[in-house]
Each structure stands twice: as C-alpha cells, then as structure tokens.
C-alpha cells in the first residue's frame, strides 16, 4: 500500500513530464499504426 502512495506522489510531481511522454507515445503509436496500414 505504501508503494502505491509513493507512486502517486511521484506521479503528481512529474505529471507534466509524464503527460508529455504520454502524448509523444500516442503520436508514435498512431504513426506506426498508419505506417502498418499503408504498408
């Protein structure tokens, strides 16, 4: 339970950074998906 608490704190602290990474990951996956479709 303590692990989840610490993880939550880290998530709140690094939220903008993680949000940027998440958006980049979404863009990358969408690009790879379109590449797969057009291959």
PDB file of N, CA, C and O in Angstrom, chain B, residues numbered from 101:
ATOM      1  N   UNK B 101       0.840  -1.202   0.000  1.00  0.00           N
ATOM      2  CA  UNK B 101       0.000   0.000   0.000  1.00  0.00           C
ATOM      3  C   UNK B 101       0.879   1.258   0.000  1.00  0.00           C
ATOM      4  O   UNK B 101       0.553   2.264  -0.630  1.00  0.00           O
ATOM      5  N   UNK B 102       1.992   1.173   0.718  1.00  0.00           N
ATOM      6  CA  UNK B 102       2.895   2.323   0.762  1.00  0.00           C
ATOM      7  C   UNK B 102       3.497   2.602  -0.611  1.00  0.00           C
ATOM      8  O   UNK B 102       3.749   3.751  -0.975  1.00  0.00           O
ATOM      9  N   UNK B 103       3.720   1.531  -1.363  1.00  0.00           N
ATOM     10  CA  UNK B 103       4.290   1.694  -2.702  1.00  0.00           C
ATOM     11  C   UNK B 103       3.355   2.510  -3.584  1.00  0.00           C
ATOM     12  O   UNK B 103       3.797   3.385  -4.330  1.00  0.00           O
ATOM     13  N   UNK B 104       2.055   2.218  -3.493  1.00  0.00           N
ATOM     14  CA  UNK B 104       1.086   2.973  -4.294  1.00  0.00           C
ATOM     15  C   UNK B 104       1.068   4.440  -3.884  1.00  0.00           C
ATOM     16  O   UNK B 104       0.911   5.324  -4.726  1.00  0.00           O
ATOM     17  N   UNK B 105       1.230   4.699  -2.580  1.00  0.00           N
ATOM     18  CA  UNK B 105       1.238   6.078  -2.082  1.00  0.00           C
ATOM     19  C   UNK B 105       2.434   6.845  -2.647  1.00  0.00           C
ATOM     20  O   UNK B 105       2.293   7.970  -3.126  1.00  0.00           O
ATOM     21  N   UNK B 106       3.608   6.223  -2.584  1.00  0.00           N
ATOM     22  CA  UNK B 106       4.814   6.868  -3.108  1.00  0.00           C
ATOM     23  C   UNK B 106       4.694   7.071  -4.614  1.00  0.00           C
ATOM     24  O   UNK B 106       5.083   8.112  -5.144  1.00  0.00           O
ATOM     25  N   UNK B 107       4.148   6.060  -5.298  1.00  0.00           N
ATOM     26  CA  UNK B 107       3.972   6.159  -6.746  1.00  0.00           C
ATOM     27  C   UNK B 107       3.026   7.307  -7.088  1.00  0.00           C
ATOM     28  O   UNK B 107       3.259   8.044  -8.046  1.00  0.00           O
ATOM     29  N   UNK B 108       1.960   7.457  -6.305  1.00  0.00           N
ATOM     30  CA  UNK B 108       1.017   8.554  -6.521  1.00  0.00           C
ATOM     31  C   UNK B 108       1.688   9.907  -6.347  1.00  0.00           C
ATOM     32  O   UNK B 108       1.456  10.828  -7.130  1.00  0.00           O
ATOM     33  N   UNK B 109       2.522  10.026  -5.318  1.00  0.00           N
ATOM     34  CA  UNK B 109       3.229  11.289  -5.091  1.00  0.00           C
ATOM     35  C   UNK B 109       4.157  11.601  -6.257  1.00  0.00           C
ATOM     36  O   UNK B 109       4.180  12.726  -6.755  1.00  0.00           O
ATOM     37  N   UNK B 110       4.914  10.614  -6.685  1.00  0.00           N
ATOM     38  CA  UNK B 110       5.825  10.814  -7.816  1.00  0.00           C
ATOM     39  C   UNK B 110       5.039  11.175  -9.071  1.00  0.00           C
ATOM     40  O   UNK B 110       5.474  12.011  -9.863  1.00  0.00           O
ATOM     41  N   UNK B 111       3.885  10.547  -9.250  1.00  0.00           N
ATOM     42  CA  UNK B 111       3.059  10.810 -10.427  1.00  0.00           C
ATOM     43  C   UNK B 111       2.556  12.247 -10.408  1.00  0.00           C
ATOM     44  O   UNK B 111       2.551  12.919 -11.440  1.00  0.00           O
ATOM     45  N   UNK B 112       2.129  12.723  -9.229  1.00  0.00           N
ATOM     46  CA  UNK B 112       1.645  14.097  -9.127  1.00  0.00           C
ATOM     47  C   UNK B 112       2.776  15.082  -9.379  1.00  0.00           C
ATOM     48  O   UNK B 112       2.575  16.119 -10.010  1.00  0.00           O
ATOM     49  N   UNK B 113       3.972  14.752  -8.881  1.00  0.00           N
ATOM     50  CA  UNK B 113       5.101  15.666  -9.035  1.00  0.00           C
ATOM     51  C   UNK B 113       5.559  15.724 -10.490  1.00  0.00           C
ATOM     52  O   UNK B 113       5.848  16.800 -11.013  1.00  0.00           O
ATOM     53  N   UNK B 114       5.622  14.570 -11.134  1.00  0.00           N
ATOM     54  CA  UNK B 114       6.144  14.509 -12.501  1.00  0.00           C
ATOM     55  C   UNK B 114       5.027  14.519 -13.543  1.00  0.00           C
ATOM     56  O   UNK B 114       5.249  14.129 -14.689  1.00  0.00           O
ATOM     57  N   UNK B 115       3.838  14.958 -13.159  1.00  0.00           N
ATOM     58  CA  UNK B 115       2.694  14.840 -14.070  1.00  0.00           C
ATOM     59  C   UNK B 115       2.915  15.518 -15.420  1.00  0.00           C
ATOM     60  O   UNK B 115       2.650  14.894 -16.447  1.00  0.00           O
ATOM     61  N   UNK B 116       3.391  16.775 -15.469  1.00  0.00           N
ATOM     62  CA  UNK B 116       3.578  17.410 -16.784  1.00  0.00           C
ATOM     63  C   UNK B 116       4.559  16.630 -17.662  1.00  0.00           C
ATOM     64  O   UNK B 116       4.336  16.470 -18.862  1.00  0.00           O
ATOM     65  N   UNK B 117       5.639  16.151 -17.056  1.00  0.00           N
ATOM     66  CA  UNK B 117       6.635  15.379 -17.813  1.00  0.00           C
ATOM     67  C   UNK B 117       6.036  14.088 -18.342  1.00  0.00           C
ATOM     68  O   UNK B 117       6.246  13.724 -19.499  1.00  0.00           O
ATOM     69  N   UNK B 118       5.283  13.391 -17.484  1.00  0.00           N
ATOM     70  CA  UNK B 118       4.652  12.143 -17.907  1.00  0.00           C
ATOM     71  C   UNK B 118       3.596  12.412 -18.969  1.00  0.00           C
ATOM     72  O   UNK B 118       3.439  11.623 -19.900  1.00  0.00           O
ATOM     73  N   UNK B 119       2.869  13.522 -18.837  1.00  0.00           N
ATOM     74  CA  UNK B 119       1.838  13.849 -19.821  1.00  0.00           C
ATOM     75  C   UNK B 119       2.483  14.075 -21.188  1.00  0.00           C
ATOM     76  O   UNK B 119       1.952  13.637 -22.208  1.00  0.00           O
ATOM     77  N   UNK B 120       3.624  14.757 -21.206  1.00  0.00           N
ATOM     78  CA  UNK B 120       4.323  14.972 -22.471  1.00  0.00           C
ATOM     79  C   UNK B 120       4.783  13.651 -23.066  1.00  0.00           C
ATOM     80  O   UNK B 120       4.646  13.424 -24.268  1.00  0.00           O
ATOM     81  N   UNK B 121       5.331  12.777 -22.223  1.00  0.00           N
ATOM     82  CA  UNK B 121       5.765  11.465 -22.708  1.00  0.00           C
ATOM     83  C   UNK B 121       4.586  10.683 -23.254  1.00  0.00           C
ATOM     84  O   UNK B 121       4.700  10.006 -24.276  1.00  0.00           O
ATOM     85  N   UNK B 122       3.446  10.777 -22.566  1.00  0.00           N
ATOM     86  CA  UNK B 122       2.256  10.040 -22.992  1.00  0.00           C
ATOM     87  C   UNK B 122       1.784  10.534 -24.353  1.00  0.00           C
ATOM     88  O   UNK B 122       1.411   9.736 -25.213  1.00  0.00           O
ATOM     89  N   UNK B 123       1.800  11.862 -24.548  1.00  0.00           N
ATOM     90  CA  UNK B 123       1.385  12.410 -25.838  1.00  0.00           C
ATOM     91  C   UNK B 123       2.345  11.964 -26.938  1.00  0.00           C
ATOM     92  O   UNK B 123       1.919  11.619 -28.040  1.00  0.00           O
ATOM     93  N   UNK B 124       3.648  11.972 -26.633  1.00  0.00           N
ATOM     94  CA  UNK B 124       4.628  11.519 -27.621  1.00  0.00           C
ATOM     95  C   UNK B 124       4.415  10.052 -27.954  1.00  0.00           C
ATOM     96  O   UNK B 124       4.512   9.650 -29.113  1.00  0.00           O
ATOM     97  N   UNK B 125       4.126   9.257 -26.937  1.00  0.00           N
ATOM     98  CA  UNK B 125       3.894   7.832 -27.171  1.00  0.00           C
ATOM     99  C   UNK B 125       2.653   7.639 -28.037  1.00  0.00           C
ATOM    100  O   UNK B 125       2.644   6.798 -28.935  1.00  0.00           O
ATOM    101  N   UNK B 126       1.607   8.419 -27.766  1.00  0.00           N
ATOM    102  CA  UNK B 126       0.391   8.308 -28.571  1.00  0.00           C
ATOM    103  C   UNK B 126       0.683   8.689 -30.016  1.00  0.00           C
ATOM    104  O   UNK B 126       0.213   8.023 -30.939  1.00  0.00           O
ATOM    105  N   UNK B 127       1.453   9.751 -30.221  1.00  0.00           N
ATOM    106  CA  UNK B 127       1.796  10.157 -31.582  1.00  0.00           C
ATOM    107  C   UNK B 127       2.609   9.067 -32.269  1.00  0.00           C
ATOM    108  O   UNK B 127       2.369   8.752 -33.435  1.00  0.00           O
ATOM    109  N   UNK B 128       3.567   8.490 -31.550  1.00  0.00           N
ATOM    110  CA  UNK B 128       4.404   7.444 -32.144  1.00  0.00           C
ATOM    111  C   UNK B 128       3.580   6.226 -32.509  1.00  0.00           C
ATOM    112  O   UNK B 128       3.762   5.656 -33.585  1.00  0.00           O
ATOM    113  N   UNK B 129       2.676   5.816 -31.629  1.00  0.00           N
ATOM    114  CA  UNK B 129       1.869   4.630 -31.915  1.00  0.00           C
ATOM    115  C   UNK B 129       0.937   4.904 -33.085  1.00  0.00           C
ATOM    116  O   UNK B 129       0.722   4.029 -33.924  1.00  0.00           O
ATOM    117  N   UNK B 130       0.378   6.113 -33.149  1.00  0.00           N
ATOM    118  CA  UNK B 130      -0.523   6.425 -34.252  1.00  0.00           C
ATOM    119  C   UNK B 130       0.261   6.437 -35.570  1.00  0.00           C
ATOM    120  O   UNK B 130      -0.239   5.988 -36.601  1.00  0.00           O
ATOM    121  N   UNK B 131       1.486   6.951 -35.526  1.00  0.00           N
ATOM    122  CA  UNK B 131       2.307   6.967 -36.738  1.00  0.00           C
ATOM    123  C   UNK B 131       2.648   5.552 -37.177  1.00  0.00           C
ATOM    124  O   UNK B 131       2.563   5.230 -38.362  1.00  0.00           O
ATOM    125  N   UNK B 132       3.031   4.712 -36.236  1.00  0.00           N
ATOM    126  CA  UNK B 132       3.378   3.336 -36.597  1.00  0.00           C
ATOM    127  C   UNK B 132       2.144   2.599 -37.095  1.00  0.00           C
ATOM    128  O   UNK B 132       2.238   1.770 -38.001  1.00  0.00           O
ATOM    129  N   UNK B 133       0.992   2.893 -36.513  1.00  0.00           N
ATOM    130  CA  UNK B 133      -0.231   2.237 -36.964  1.00  0.00           C
ATOM    131  C   UNK B 133      -0.545   2.633 -38.402  1.00  0.00           C
ATOM    132  O   UNK B 133      -0.904   1.775 -39.209  1.00  0.00           O
ATOM    133  N   UNK B 134      -0.417   3.923 -38.739  1.00  0.00           N
ATOM    134  CA  UNK B 134      -0.692   4.357 -40.103  1.00  0.00           C
ATOM    135  C   UNK B 134       0.328   3.744 -41.053  1.00  0.00           C
ATOM    136  O   UNK B 134      -0.010   3.373 -42.177  1.00  0.00           O
ATOM    137  N   UNK B 135       1.588   3.635 -40.600  1.00  0.00           N
ATOM    138  CA  UNK B 135       2.603   3.011 -41.449  1.00  0.00           C
ATOM    139  C   UNK B 135       2.267   1.555 -41.708  1.00  0.00           C
ATOM    140  O   UNK B 135       2.447   1.063 -42.822  1.00  0.00           O
ATOM    141  N   UNK B 136       1.780   0.864 -40.689  1.00  0.00           N
ATOM    142  CA  UNK B 136       1.407  -0.537 -40.869  1.00  0.00           C
ATOM    143  C   UNK B 136       0.246  -0.652 -41.846  1.00  0.00           C
ATOM    144  O   UNK B 136       0.214  -1.553 -42.684  1.00  0.00           O
ATOM    145  N   UNK B 137      -0.709   0.271 -41.731  1.00  0.00           N
ATOM    146  CA  UNK B 137      -1.870   0.201 -42.621  1.00  0.00           C
ATOM    147  C   UNK B 137      -1.457   0.478 -44.063  1.00  0.00           C
ATOM    148  O   UNK B 137      -1.970  -0.151 -44.989  1.00  0.00           O
ATOM    149  N   UNK B 138      -0.538   1.412 -44.255  1.00  0.00           N
ATOM    150  CA  UNK B 138      -0.169   1.775 -45.617  1.00  0.00           C
ATOM    151  C   UNK B 138       0.906   0.869 -46.198  1.00  0.00           C
ATOM    152  O   UNK B 138       1.177   0.922 -47.397  1.00  0.00           O
ATOM    153  N   UNK B 139       1.517   0.043 -45.366  1.00  0.00           N
ATOM    154  CA  UNK B 139       2.435  -0.966 -45.903  1.00  0.00           C
ATOM    155  C   UNK B 139       1.606  -2.031 -46.574  1.00  0.00           C
ATOM    156  O   UNK B 139       2.153  -2.996 -47.107  1.00  0.00           O
TER     157      UNK B 139
END
